[in-house]
Amino acid sequence: MGKSGTLGCLLVLSLLFSSCSNGRVSGEYLDIMAKPTEERYAPTEIRDYKGVRLDASIGPRDNSISGIPRMDPKTYRLAITGLVENPLQLTYDEVLAFPAEERLITLYCVEGWQATILWKGVKLRDLLQEASPTAAGKVAIFRCLDGYTTSLPLTEIEAKDMLLAYTSNGIPLPEPLGYPFIVVAQDKLGYKWARWVETIEISDNPDYEGTWEKSGYDNEANVP
């Protein structure tokens, strides 16, 4: 567990066993967050996959840090920068041209709810290999359109073959979920699932702290 792991666990527990009226999360609130509702599904969204009930792609509330960004696919560029031999500026369509993979993965939030969604996207390692990180590169820092940042070790991205997803439950990634791209950081708590990604910066700083990590959240963010 990282240097703030104890604090991270305490945050999870406090959110799970508290009530909104005194600044904490109630059981009723968790029920609302956890249960998919019919009105939140898009008309063409897949709701069942191989016997598994899928949660709606769009959650019950906006938890972006500065409002849901709007992205124009004609002008958008995904930058891969930092400690790389071949810096990239990829258009939306160029990212989609990489080989795609589909996976059923559950997102777990520190607020106590979870969402099981069928994701489709490109392998982050394929994108990073195109940019050729240098030997000094240890961490991928994700910078997002709403100003959010977080990071993941390159070793974990490689070991878990993480995806950068652009569809959810068979539909284009909805704007509230992170259009154009969300990091599907399986086995990591939700604040590591960077949404609205616009820059992937390769860094040699294993202790880099993103938006919520700077507030005391565990930088490892492993699902308990």
Secondary structure, DSSP 8 states (H G I E B T S, - for coil): --TTHHHHHHHHHHHHT--GGGTS--HHHHHHHHS--GGGS-TT---EETTEE---SS-SS---SS------TTT--EEEEESBSS-EEE-HHHHHTS-EEEEEEEEE-TTS-EEEEEEEEEEHHHHHHHH-B-TT--EEEEEETTS-EEEEEHHHHHHTT-EEEEEETTEE--GGGTTT-EEE-TTBBGGGS-BSEEEEEEES-TT---TTGGGT--SS-B--
